[in-house]
Amino acid sequence: MPATPSAESLAPILDDLGASPADFAPTAAGALPSDAASVVVPARGAAVRDALPAVGERGVVLAVFDGEPDGVRLADLREALWPELHAVAFYRARADVTLRRSHGGGSSLAACPAAAEGARTVVALRRTSHVLSPEATREKFDANAPGWDDSPSNPSWPHFRWMRRYVATFGLPARAERVLDFGCGAGWVGVEAAKRTGAALSAFDPSPEMVKRAEQNARASGVASVDARVGFGEDPPFPSSEPFDVVISAGVVSFSPDVERWTDGLTNLVAPGGTLIVADLNPRSQGMRARRRTRPLVPVRELNAQTAEAMRARIERRGFAFRARSDYQLSRPVPQLMHLNETKLGGALSHPLVWFNALGSAIDGLSGGLFNACFDSWVLRFERRQ
């Protein structure tokens, strides 16, 4: 069995990760690692866990396999190390080239000297606490903000429009004075709720770029009163002394590093008798379970997603009465068909897929949620007790 390679022999990978061989210098016995301290270890769960004390908060773990194991084996390693570590990329290091795959896609790098004696597969992992940190979250969403904007020219636009309306109007009162979009992204869910109720819209997001777009989108959609701020759910930028009669949070809790603090921040902003609507991913759906079993890389929010049952219990403990649940966004193969529709079919299936999703959610609602494993997302509605 070849020896575990040195950091220097993985130079193209380190460069891709923004690291340097100096980050991998051995830590003196008993000394605390620097913030960027990193390690190269064999790709075995026990070996990685034993090395964790030497890894800094912004450090990287390079777990090295001999050869090119399949996606299931790589996924097994990722699962074994969650939630302490999150896989951010993997590399197939061959004699002539290094093939890179990350959450953003694939590319080719220069060959690694470590592959001279045979192919290696290197999985890059970072501390989950860093991946979910405020700084990393803000940086990620600032960079991705343009992709969250809406455009009727996008073949998936009918689905996104249906989805945001489905969540925004799930038991929404006919009239409201103040609506808060809790983690607004580009602002579309809050815009729908404000337009339906005639309310003044408040919103916040960790990303300054998202906040700017949310305010622009709200005003362009005809929302007269908009107050958009930068902030995190664990410490919202609106005072709990001025609560809202409607609070909506869609697709946010799965990004939280501290779900209990996040839930406190959410529920403290709902006025007595007010409506709370929460929606997020379903980690128990058929599609999500299949992805975790077979894919080496899974977005951190899918791994960090909370079940509807767990969120319901948290919110009820904070003085809320549960009113309704629904499931939406059919699981596989519908997302795969949506991708095919967007990339190959030019939108030919856009409206049929929306109708299929809407019919599925209606049937699930009539059944009392018997088919929730067939859906990738859930939505809950509560009323704060007086």
WOLINGI-V408745 format. One record per residue. N is the residue number from 1. NEAR is the number of other ideal C-beta (glycine too) atoms within 8 Angstrom. Layout:
N/NEAR, N/NEAR
//
This chain:
1/3, 2/7, 3/4, 4/6, 5/13, 6/8, 7/12, 8/7, 9/9, 10/15, 11/10, 12/11, 13/16, 14/12, 15/9, 16/10, 17/9, 18/4, 19/10, 20/5, 21/10, 22/5, 23/14, 24/10, 25/6, 26/3, 27/9, 28/5, 29/4, 30/3, 31/6, 32/3, 33/11, 34/6, 35/8, 36/9, 37/13, 38/14, 39/11, 40/11, 41/13, 42/7, 43/11, 44/8, 45/8, 46/6, 47/11, 48/15, 49/9, 50/6, 51/11, 52/10, 53/5, 54/8, 55/13, 56/10, 57/7, 58/8, 59/15, 60/11, 61/15, 62/15, 63/14, 64/15, 65/13, 66/8, 67/8, 68/7, 69/7, 70/6, 71/8, 72/8, 73/9, 74/15, 75/14, 76/8, 77/13, 78/15, 79/8, 80/7, 81/12, 82/10, 83/6, 84/8, 85/12, 86/13, 87/15, 88/10, 89/13, 90/13, 91/15, 92/9, 93/14, 94/10, 95/6, 96/4, 97/8, 98/15, 99/10, 100/13, 101/10, 102/9, 103/6, 104/3, 105/5, 106/6, 107/5, 108/6, 109/13, 110/6, 111/11, 112/16, 113/9, 114/11, 115/13, 116/5, 117/4, 118/7, 119/11, 120/14, 121/15, 122/13, 123/16, 124/14, 125/14, 126/13, 127/12, 128/14, 129/8, 130/10, 131/11, 132/12, 133/9, 134/7, 135/6, 136/10, 137/13, 138/11, 139/8, 140/8, 141/14, 142/11, 143/6, 144/8, 145/13, 146/5, 147/5, 148/9, 149/9, 150/10, 151/6, 152/5, 153/4, 154/9, 155/9, 156/10, 157/12, 158/10, 159/12, 160/11, 161/9, 162/11, 163/11, 164/12, 165/9, 166/13, 167/14, 168/15, 169/10, 170/12, 171/8, 172/13, 173/8, 174/4, 175/7, 176/13, 177/6, 178/10, 179/17, 180/13, 181/16, 182/13, 183/13, 184/15, 185/12, 186/12, 187/16, 188/11, 189/14, 190/17, 191/13, 192/12, 193/18, 194/14, 195/10, 196/9, 197/13, 198/7, 199/13, 200/11, 201/15, 202/14, 203/17, 204/15, 205/14, 206/11, 207/12, 208/8, 209/9, 210/17, 211/15, 212/9, 213/13, 214/17, 215/12, 216/8, 217/14, 218/16, 219/9, 220/6, 221/8, 222/6, 223/11, 224/5, 225/6, 226/12, 227/8, 228/14, 229/10, 230/9, 231/11, 232/9, 233/14, 234/10, 235/8, 236/12, 237/7, 238/12, 239/4, 240/7, 241/4, 242/6, 243/11, 244/14, 245/13, 246/17, 247/14, 248/16, 249/13, 250/14, 251/10, 252/12, 253/13, 254/12, 255/10, 256/13, 257/7, 258/7, 259/9, 260/7, 261/10, 262/13, 263/13, 264/10, 265/13, 266/16, 267/13, 268/9, 269/13, 270/13, 271/8, 272/7, 273/7, 274/13, 275/14, 276/16, 277/18, 278/14, 279/13, 280/14, 281/12, 282/17, 283/11, 284/8, 285/14, 286/9, 287/10, 288/15, 289/10, 290/9, 291/10, 292/12, 293/8, 294/8, 295/9, 296/10, 297/12, 298/11, 299/7, 300/11, 301/10, 302/13, 303/12, 304/12, 305/12, 306/11, 307/9, 308/11, 309/6, 310/8, 311/14, 312/11, 313/8, 314/11, 315/16, 316/10, 317/6, 318/9, 319/6, 320/13, 321/8, 322/11, 323/7, 324/8, 325/11, 326/12, 327/15, 328/13, 329/10, 330/9, 331/14, 332/8, 333/5, 334/12, 335/11, 336/8, 337/10, 338/12, 339/8, 340/10, 341/15, 342/11, 343/6, 344/6, 345/10, 346/5, 347/8, 348/6, 349/11, 350/13, 351/7, 352/7, 353/14, 354/11, 355/8, 356/10, 357/15, 358/10, 359/8, 360/12, 361/13, 362/8, 363/9, 364/15, 365/10, 366/6, 367/8, 368/5, 369/10, 370/6, 371/11, 372/13, 373/9, 374/11, 375/17, 376/11, 377/12, 378/13, 379/15, 380/14, 381/13, 382/14, 383/11, 384/14, 385/7, 386/4
//
